[in-house]
Amino acid sequence: MRAPSRTASAKRRAETRVKALDAGAPLPDGQREAILADYATSAAAFERMEARPYLARVLRGWGQTLRAFGRAAEGDAQLRRALALFEEMGIAREAEEVRGALSAGGPAG
């Protein structure tokens, strides 16, 4: 199943912003909420489409980002949702990455 371009754009935009943050780039005011909104938009769209692999990967990124923003409990909740989907679909490698991150408390993937 191919993701619609608007949903894919929101996902890419969120991922790009997070990569910049990881590289040490400062975030202008409001960017954190914009990033989280892009993940929420993408997750909702993939859920409506029943595009479970895409949804699981968005949830993983969303969880990692929440953790990076100091919101570990919320991040872990998204990571657990991603893990459940990866396990249900039999995507073992990605499930193991998320499982390891949850047990170690570090970033997944």
N, C-alpha and C positions, 0 to 999 in steps of 0.2 A: 504494500500500500504506500502510495506516495503522499507525502505531507503537502498540504496547500502552501503556496508561497508565503502568505501572510504569517501563518503559524511558524513555518521554517525560518522566516525572517526574524520573528520575535525570539526564537530559540538561539539563532546565530548572534543576534544583538546582545542577548544576555551573556552568552558564552564569551563573546569578544570583550565585553566590559569586565567580566571576571578575570580574564587573562591579563588585561591591563592592570587590574588591581593586584593580581599575583606578582606582576613584574615591578610593583612598587609605585605605579602611577597613582596620583591622588584622585579621589573621586569628587567631582563638583557636588555642591548641595543638591539633594534630591536624587542623585544617581542610584543610591542603594535601593530606594523604593522603586525606581524605574526598572532596575534589574529584576527585583523580585516580582514586579508586575508582569514583566515579559515571561518569566518562568510560569507564573500562574495562568497567563493567557495561553501559553503553549500546552501546558498540562491539561487544561480544560478542553482545548480543541482536540488533542490526541485522545483524550478519554471519550469524547463524543464520537469520534471516528472509530473507536475501539482499536486504535493503533498501539497495541500494548508494548511492542519493543521501543517505539519512539517515546511513549509515555514513561516507561521505566528509565530511560536515559535522561529524560528531562527531570524526573524526580530525583535522580542521582545528582545531577548538576545543581538543582535547587537546594538539595540537602547540603551539598558541599559548600555552596554559597552562604547559606544560612549559618553554617558553622564558622565560616571565615568572617562573618559579620558579628560573631560572638553570640549567636542564637542557637546554641548547641542542641537544646531540647527539641526545638522546632526542626532543626536540620536532621536530627536523628529520626524523627517521625517520618520525614520524607524519604530518608534512606531506607527505613524499614519497609515502607510501601514499595520502593524500587526493588528491594531484595525479594519481597514476596512475588512480585511480577516476574523477575528474572528466574526465580525458582520454579514458578508455575509453567513458564515457557521452556524450561530446560536450558537456559542460557547460563551454563555453569561458570564460565570464566568471569563474566561480569557479576554474577551472584557472589562468587568467592571474593572478588575485589571489595564489594560493598560489605559483605560479612566481615572481612578482615578489618576494614575501616571502622565499622561499628564496634568491634571488640577492642580495637586499639585506641579508639577515640580520635583517629586521624582522618585525613581526607581520603575519599574513595576514588579509585580510578586513576 
